[in-house]
Amino acid sequence: MTRPVAVVVVTYNSAEVIADCLASLPAALAGVDARVIVVDNASTDGTAEVAAAADPSVKVVHRTGNDGFGAGVNAGIGHAAGCDVLVLNADVRLAPGSVAVLQEALRPAGIAVPKLTDDAGRVQHSLRRAPTSLRTLGEALLGGARAGRWRLLGETITHPRAYERAGEHDWATGAAWLVSRECLDAVGLLEERFLLYSEETEFMLRAGRPGSRPGTSPPRPPCTWAASRRRRRGCGRWS
């Protein structure tokens, strides 16, 4: 069964980038029954107004405080009943047709992510191995790109072939990721104790654990590629 997709974009002072993000969505969502939800975490730069003006069909959720990215995503999920959910950073622009490709790969995967590139077409190393003490030490001493050359020493997956074909990985950075409704129902919401960063790590690792809830066994989240573009500036959670 193909479900509708709810695109959830969490913003905080993202007025400079949100219009471009929203402008990319109609073509990216071609052939997909979709809705777009912008969750604004009390921006002070008029982000919510820019989003509403850029696309009047977008649902803008106004929150009273900035209590974290995970909390914002969860608020968006609350408006996405019955939908697969595409979590999208405000500084990401999706390529035409990319969401349908992701959704084709979503079942039985549970989670699918796109290939990310910057404006010059350079691949962004967004795939990750599960964190360990040795990998944390390796990346601290050598840097993520260098440590990632060795499986035992780095979380970051740097081999070019990993970004040219579909495959299973422990987790991926959360700039853009599609999660199925079945996975959400089995695993639950994002952990809100993280203000910024690590919430996608915890969610994807939790989704990959068999029996995360009684009677369920959500699959290991594979990362499947669809062409997309990500702006080089604003590479954090918010711009």
N, C-alpha and C positions, 0 to 999 in steps of 0.2 A: 504494500500500500504506500502510495506517495502522499506524504502529509504536506500541508502548507508550511512555509518557512517564515519565521519571525526574525528579522534582523534587529539585533539589540546593539545599539551604539551608546556607550557610556561617555559622557563628556564632562569636562571641568575646564573652564576657560579655554575652550577649543574653537572660538569664533573664527580664527584664521584658516582652519582646515575643514570644518564640518561641511561647508557648502560643496567643496570638491568631492568629499566622500559621498555625500548624498547624490550628487550629480552622476556618479559612476554606477549607481545602483540599478536604475531601470534597465540598462543593457546587461548588467551582470545577472539580473534576475529574470532574463528572458526565458519564457516557457515555464516559469515557476509561479505557483500561487503564493504570494508573499505579502507581508505587511512590514512596515519599518517603524521601529520604536526607538526614539532618542530619549535616554534617561540622563537628565542634567543634574549633576550634583552641586547645585547652588552656585553656578558660575557667576562671576561679577563682571564679565566682559560682553554680555549680551548673547552668549552662545545659543540659548534657547530661542531667542527671537530670530537669530540668523537661520537656525534650522527650520523654524516654522515658515519663514519667508522663502527659503530655498525650495521647499517642497511642502505645500499646504496639506498634502495627504498624510504626512508623517505624524504619528502620535508622539507628542512631546510630554514626557513625564517630569514634572518639576519636583525635585526633592529639596528638603529644607536645610540640608547640610551635606558636607563632603566627608562621609564616613567610610569611604573606600570603594575601590573598583568592584570587588566582589559583591558588596551590598548593592551597588548600582545594577550589576548584571542580574542579581536576584530580583530586584524590583522590576526589571524588564521582563524576566521570565514570568513574573506574576501577571503580566498582560499578554502572555503568549500561550494560553491554554490550547492544548491539542496540536501544537506546532513543534516541528523541529526548530532549533534555535541557532542562528548564526551570530556569534559574538564577534564584534568588529570594532577595532580601534578607530577613532575619529580621523586619524591621519593615514588611513589605508584607502586605496582606490582599487576596486576590483575590475578585472578584465571582463569584457562581454562574454556571456554564457558560462561564466565560471561557477556560479552557484548550482546550476543543473548538474555539472560534472561532479561537484562535491556531493550532491545529494544521491547521485547514482552509486557512489562508493560508500554511502553511509551505513547501509545494512548489508550484512550483520555487524559491521564494524563498530557502530556506536558513536565514534568521533572521527571526523575527517578534517584535514587542514590543507591549505593550498601551498604551493611553492611561492615564496616571497622574493621579490627583487626590488632594487632601488630604481630610481629614474634612469640610471645608465644601463639597466639590465643586469647588474651584478647580483648574484644569488645571495640572499641573506641566510646565514646559517641558523635556522630556526628549529632544527630537530635536536632532540636531547635524549641522552641515556639517563637512567634513574640515578639520582644523587647518592653518592657514598662519601665516606670520610676521605678516602684516598683521592677520589675525583675532585672533591672540594679543595684538598691540598694541592693537587696537581694544577688546577686552574689558577689557584692563588699564586703559585710559584712560576708557572710557565705562561699563563694567559690561556683563555679559552680556546683560541684557534690552534695554538701549538699543542696544548695538552690533548685536544680532541683528536689528534692523529692516532692516539693510542687508546683503545677501548677502556683499559683499566684506569687511565689517568685523567680522562676528561669526560664531562657530560656532553659537550657540544660535538655534534656530528659534522665533520668537515669534508668527508670524501665526496667529490663531485657526483659520483654515480648514485649516491643516496638521494640526490635532488632531481634525478632524471627519470625515476621510475617509482611506481607505487611500492609501499612497503610498510611493515609494522615497526613502530618505535615506542619507547616508553612514554614520552611526552613531547610536546612541542610548545614553543613560545606562543602566547595567547593573543597575537595581533589579529588573527582571524581564525576561527575554528567553528565548525558546524557540529552540533551534538544532537542526536536523535531524541525524540520524545521518550522512547522506550528507555534509553540510557538515563535521561533525567529522572524518570519515574523510579528507576531502580537505584540510582546512586544518590539522588537528592540534590540540594542546591550547593552553591559555592560556599566555601568557608569564609565567613565575614571577619574573622580575627585578623586577617592580613589586610593592612590598609592599602598596600601597593606591592605588586609582584608576589609571586609564589602561589597565588590562589589557583591559577590554572595548573601548576605543577601538582598541587595537592589533589585537585579534582581529577585530573587525568590518571594519576597513580591510583587513586581510590577506585576509579572506573575500571582499572585493569586488574583489580583484586577479585578473584572468584568469591562469590558469596558475600558481596559487600552488604547485602541485606538478606534476611532469611528468605529462602525460596528463590533467590535471583542469582544469576551468574553472569554479570555484564562482561562482554568480551574485552580483550586487550585492545586499546585504542590504536588502530593503524593510522598512518598519515598518508593521505592520498592526494596527489598533486592536481591542481587546476591552475592555469595561468592567472597570475594576479600581479599587481604592482603596488609597491609600498613606498611612500615618500621617505627620502633619507632623513629629512629633518623631522623632528618630533618622534623619535624612535621609542620613546617611553610610552607609558600607558596613556598619558594625555599629552596634548601639545600645549 
